[in-house]
Amino acid sequence: MQRTKFYQLISTLLLIITYGHSSAQDSIPIDSTKVDTLVIRIPPKKIKNIPRGVVLVNPVISFKQTKPLLERAKKFKLPSFWIKENNLGLNLSEVAFVNWNAGGNNSISGLGNAKFVRNYKFRYVQWDNTLDLRYGLNAQEGRKLQKTDDAIRLSSTFGFRKDTITHWYYSVKANFNTQFSRGFRDANRTDLISTFMAPGYFFLGAGTSYIPEGKKFNLYISPVTQKATFVLDQELADRGAFGVTKAEVAADGTIIKEGSNVFTEFGFLITNTWEKTVYKNMVLNSRLSLYTDYLRSFGNIDMDWEMTLNLTVNKYVNATIGTHVIYDDDIVFDEVKAPDGTILEPGEPRIQFKQLLGVGLSYSF
């Protein structure tokens, strides 16, 4: 005990001798009974030489250069997993002649189109929805008004994948296709060949989809797909158009049993949509559909292939070059009938081809 007090006394004397010249503010208070930790504070040194570039000023708050807000501040919004696309377009072409020696007829054509896309994607789920509308008319001197394009297409595909690494989805797909107005085979508009919901096509099936990340590519394969063909115009249904059962007709031409309005098939469906930027302001779009029926004509493939090249001039002006190829075994050409309705020549299915070239206005929002 005596030794401990002796060491405390010696430590106190050494501290007094060492820091005796320090100011009272920087002096270190010492507990006379117990010393565990010694705290030494070194006073700050004053800067003697100040560099020329240093400007010592007091901070001042000023609002002289403050400008008022011209727009209301936008509120924070939660991120959305929906991708939305709206596009409206109008293509026009016109030809006029005045005392033109080479001859020709005045004409004007217009084609309107609208496309709406609503796609949802988050982790394991992807849901794609597309509505495509097109309608075109041609007015030519000396002829009745004719259609140049007519389509209503609605597509919806729901996919689910087991993890976020794979590009393969378990999918369910529904498609619906029809047209707006009547279509005629001849220029005089006397031979009706189609109208709204005649035909109308509805596909519903389940399968798998391959959708790689970062690429606008979608391949859908469905071994289980039901196809329903609607012919709601009774005149066309009685003829047996588009594969429906035609009407039963008596010898005097009286209809005994009206034609069926619905024709159902069950088969295998493959669809593919692809978008590729070929060059700056040049985008290529492809849509392909292949279908074969298991029960009636397996191996006989119905094809619907549409390819479009969009050339963007600026924000509102664009040009379109496109082709459309259709082959359907249920649509026959050159069918020959007797006056009493008896079919003399059954006709045959053929490849249908359409080419499109147009320049017009486009607006996206």
Buried (B, 14 or more C-beta within 10 A) or exposed (E): EEEEEEEBEEEBEEBEEEEEEEEEEEEEEBEEEEEEEEEEEEEEEEEEEEEEEEEEEEEEEEEEEEEEEEEEEEEEEEEEEEEEEEBBBBBEBEEEEEEEEEEEEBBBBBBBBBBBBBBBBEEEEBBBBBBBBBBBBBBBEEEEEBBBBBBBBBBBBBBEBEEEEEEBBEBBBBBBBBBBEBBBEEEEBEEBBBBBBBBBBBBBBEBBBBBEEEEEBBBBBBEEBBBBBBBBBBEBBBBBBBBBBBBEBEEEEEEEEEBBBBBEBEBBBBBBBBBEEEEEEEBBBBBBBBBBBBEBBEEBBBBBBBBBBBBBEEEEEBBBBBEBBBBBBBBBEEBEEEEEBEEEEEEEBEEBEEEBEBEBEBEEE
